[in-house]
Amino acid sequence: MNQQIRVLIVDDHTLFRESLSRLLESETEYKIVGTCASVDDALEIIAEEEIDLVLLDYELGEQPGTHMFGEAKKIGFAGRVLMVTGGMSNTAMLHALDNGTSGIFLKNSPLVELIQAIRRVIMGEIWIDPGLTKALLEGTRHRNEQAPQEVLSARERKVLRFVFEGLSNKEIGQQLAISEGSVKAALQQLFARTGVRTRSQLVRIAVERHSDDWLNHE
């Protein structure tokens, strides 16, 4: 049997924490290591427990959930973070992507879809809730003129878009009719050209600098 995925739930609504815990506990691949309502409590648990995945709300009273990213890294947290939120501003979403989140899931989406999002994130992919995609792209269009633009090939632009849409390397290869190795090579070129190191940071670059290509040439 494969090792269970160790999950920490951070949300200041007790009923939501309990519902989410029950949902995940019904899936044998997950183990709820802890639940809490604040960033400070989350950091205490992370310091004491091995955590694979944090399901993190954004609105947590005085401190937004994104405050956890920098502090968690200081104490050696190397797991993944999926924001599970009622909503975030475009600025907050971009900040989260730039600082370590692997995805953003809206609470008004069906909870059963959260399982799919979690599995994507655990595999190292990105999840952006479909309900956020258009607003995020439209909300950052005005930044594109000021942001530096990398010169990307047609294939690189397509790979970048598919990364934003949350596809795995294998799925991107199927979409483009190329090998998974070719997808990995294109990703390495994208990382080098944009100067980022993670898939989530690449998504932020896609939104801020290249979304006009997608909005204008559907």
Rosetta blueprint (number, residue, H / E / L):
1 M L
2 N L
3 Q L
4 Q L
5 I E
6 R E
7 V E
8 L E
9 I E
10 V E
11 D L
12 D L
13 H L
14 T H
15 L H
16 F H
17 R H
18 E H
19 S H
20 L H
21 S H
22 R H
23 L H
24 L H
25 E H
26 S L
27 E L
28 T L
29 E L
30 Y E
31 K E
32 I E
33 V E
34 G E
35 T E
36 C E
37 A L
38 S L
39 V H
40 D H
41 D H
42 A H
43 L H
44 E H
45 I H
46 I H
47 A H
48 E H
49 E L
50 E L
51 I L
52 D L
53 L E
54 V E
55 L E
56 L E
57 D L
58 Y L
59 E L
60 L L
61 G L
62 E L
63 Q L
64 P L
65 G H
66 T H
67 H H
68 M H
69 F H
70 G H
71 E H
72 A H
73 K H
74 K H
75 I L
76 G L
77 F L
78 A L
79 G L
80 R E
81 V E
82 L E
83 M E
84 V E
85 T E
86 G L
87 G L
88 M L
89 S L
90 N H
91 T H
92 A H
93 M H
94 L H
95 H H
96 A H
97 L H
98 D H
99 N L
100 G L
101 T E
102 S E
103 G E
104 I E
105 F E
106 L E
107 K L
108 N L
109 S L
110 P L
111 L H
112 V H
113 E H
114 L H
115 I H
116 Q H
117 A H
118 I H
119 R H
120 R H
121 V H
122 I H
123 M L
124 G L
125 E L
126 I L
127 W E
128 I E
129 D L
130 P H
131 G H
132 L H
133 T H
134 K H
135 A H
136 L H
137 L H
138 E H
139 G H
140 T L
141 R H
142 H H
143 R H
144 N L
145 E L
146 Q L
147 A L
148 P L
149 Q L
150 E L
151 V L
152 L L
153 S L
154 A H
155 R H
156 E H
157 R H
158 K H
159 V H
160 L H
161 R H
162 F H
163 V H
164 F H
165 E L
166 G L
167 L L
168 S L
169 N H
170 K H
171 E H
172 I H
173 G H
174 Q H
175 Q H
176 L H
177 A L
178 I L
179 S L
180 E H
181 G H
182 S H
183 V H
184 K H
185 A H
186 A H
187 L H
188 Q H
189 Q H
190 L H
191 F H
192 A H
193 R H
194 T H
195 G L
196 V L
197 R L
198 T L
199 R H
200 S H
201 Q H
202 L H
203 V H
204 R H
205 I H
206 A H
207 V H
208 E H
209 R H
210 H H
211 S H
212 D H
213 D H
214 W H
215 L H
216 N H
217 H L
218 E L
